[in-house]
Amino acid sequence: QVQLVESGGGLVQAGGSLRLSCVASGMISGLRSINWYRQAPGKQREMVATITTDRTTNYADSVKGRFTISRADATNTVYLQMNSLKPEDTAVYYCNAHVGRWNNNFYYWGQGTQVTVSS
């Protein structure tokens, strides 16, 4: 099992910044990537950013140039720096871990952290 704990959400005005953190613990051997997703009310969960073990990153078009994903291996922490926030970024943000083990893929989720951007 892998445990993921997110933090850093909150209320911010449009144009502001927040930094989300995701701390991974447990059986993280075989970790392939850590990913941030978000889900707004009435909408499907969508991928926001991903970072692999070799630090390859990928972003949703809607956040490119504004969000940056990074990782600190010493503390098993992945960050999502969010700048120039817009009201449409309002959502619950979830941390997700992709683990490859025993020729199977496993996906784990954190509990989520609320981000609210006011106009």
Helices and strands as residue ranges (DSSP letters): E 2-7, E 10-13, E 18-26, E 31-39, E 46-52, E 57-59, E 67-72, G 73-75, E 77-82, G 87-89, E 91-101, E 104-109, E 113-118
